[in-house]
Amino acid sequence: MDAVICKRKKITSFRVIILGFSGVILLGAFLLMLPISSHERIVTPFFDALFTSTSAVCVTGLVVYDTMVYWSSFGQLVIMLLIQVGGMGVITVAAVFAMISGRKISLMQRSTMQEAISAPKVGGIVRLTNFIVKSTLLIELAGAAAMAPVFCRDFGIKGLWLALFHSVSAFCNAGFDLMGAKSPFSSLTGYSGQPVINFVIMTLIFVGGIGFLTWDDIKTNRLSFHKYRMQSKVILLTTAILLIIPAMYFYFCEFTHLEKGERLLSSLFQAVTPRTAGFNTVDLMEISEVGKWIIIVLMLVGGSPGSTAGGMKTTTVAVLFATAHATFCQKEDTHIFGRRIDDGVVKNAATILLMYLVLFFSGALVISMAEGLPMLTCLFETASAVGTVGLSLGITSKLGILSRMILILLMFLGRVGGLTLIYAALSGSRETVSRLPQEKITVG
């Protein structure tokens, strides 16, 4: 009996999240391997199906086949459903089905839901989950309705499907597109000057990327910014900075050859999409090295906690900058918006930064050596994978099995979170109250 209880305790929230994502990815890979999933009714190789399924569930957008050209309507539907499950979170979707079936949500399940959406407490988690699901579906339908007239004008009745697919993909920050009907792997470059598509996609990316708790704050407190949670304030301020500064750079330094209207839209879009959606309205190969590095940094930062986006998260960057500011000012504690940040949070932020940099550089190094590609191109690809973005310089479909497996691993780690993986692996380890002798070490 004691052994059974011990085994049950080892199934922690972190392990449930990892197992949930892994299970959905494998199921998606199996469905995409079926002949009905491809246009040519052939069995898709396992690693190609696994790569596509991982990219969809981890809401990344890196692809080995053009989604419109290779996959059938059934395959596209599978990809969209995988994006939806990955965007809202496997645990959230499972909880919704449990609630619909009338089952009671146990305390363990509530704790897992809390970890999955980065909620501050277990209390009210079911209400918050209901709010997330209803808001998600409503926003996606609204986005599809807004884009439908433009897509129906260009593609006829099929435009309704394109509008829904792109709305789900944008809101979930996935970056999958069906523009292969015009030109394979072209993303939204054919709509660079179309204001409706640009603004709707950007709005969906932004709303999906700021986090479910921030939505709840905005819904509850409206325009009373001072009443927001400290985390919501940090997210909104950091997001604004990370949108405005890159947009200004792209406008004044990159897209000067475009007309003013298209130049403004392209600058805004390329500032929004690396956080972490993966659409593009300009040819990324034409952007300068400085511009590519800016996009790489934005991809690594990503969205916000408890959102559909990946990356290190805006709060991580904000905490690190606030800590650096406190160090420069010789302050003992890190402060943001009149609140003290716990030392444990600062340690987590530093750990996350180190993990992402190690994964980002080591993955690119191996791919560069294996494929004989320029390092910057590989860094762009690995930043896109670990940040779950989906932007690419056109090398994804040309990579070998080893390089694709590295990208699959980076996408998975980027979606479930590095700390989640570590906590899942070490959750059974015992804590000790003893402390080792202290000795000073010089840094900097």
Sequence and secondary structure as in RCSB ss.txt:
>XXXX:A:sequence
MDAVICKRKKITSFRVIILGFSGVILLGAFLLMLPISSHERIVTPFFDALFTSTSAVCVTGLVVYDTMVYWSSFG
QLVIMLLIQVGGMGVITVAAVFAMISGRKISLMQRSTMQEAISAPKVGGIVRLTNFIVKSTLLIELAGAAAMAPV
FCRDFGIKGLWLALFHSVSAFCNAGFDLMGAKSPFSSLTGYSGQPVINFVIMTLIFVGGIGFLTWDDIKTNRLSF
HKYRMQSKVILLTTAILLIIPAMYFYFCEFTHLEKGERLLSSLFQAVTPRTAGFNTVDLMEISEVGKWIIIVLML
VGGSPGSTAGGMKTTTVAVLFATAHATFCQKEDTHIFGRRIDDGVVKNAATILLMYLVLFFSGALVISMAEGLPM
LTCLFETASAVGTVGLSLGITSKLGILSRMILILLMFLGRVGGLTLIYAALSGSRETVSRLPQEKITVG
>XXXX:A:secstr
 HHHHHHHHHS HHHHHHHHHHHHHHHHHHHHHSGGGBTT     HHHHHHHHHHHHTT    SS HHHHB HHH
HHHHHHHHHHHHH HHHHHHHHHHHTT    HHHHHHHHHHTT S STTHHHHHHHHHHHHHHHHHHHHHHHHHH
HHHHHGGGHHHHHHHHHHHHHTT     GGGTSTT TTGGGTT HHHHHHHHHHHHHHHS HHHHHHHHHHTT G
GGS HHHHHHHHHHHHHHHHHHHHIIIII TTS HHHHHHHHHHHHHTTTTT   SS GGGS HHHHHHHHHHHH
H S TTSS  SS HHHHHHHHHHHHHHHTT SSEEETTEEE HHHHHHHHHHHHHHHHHHHHHHHHHHHHHT  H
HHHHHHHHHHHTT    SS GGG  HHHHHHHHHHHHHHHH HHHHHHHHHTTS               
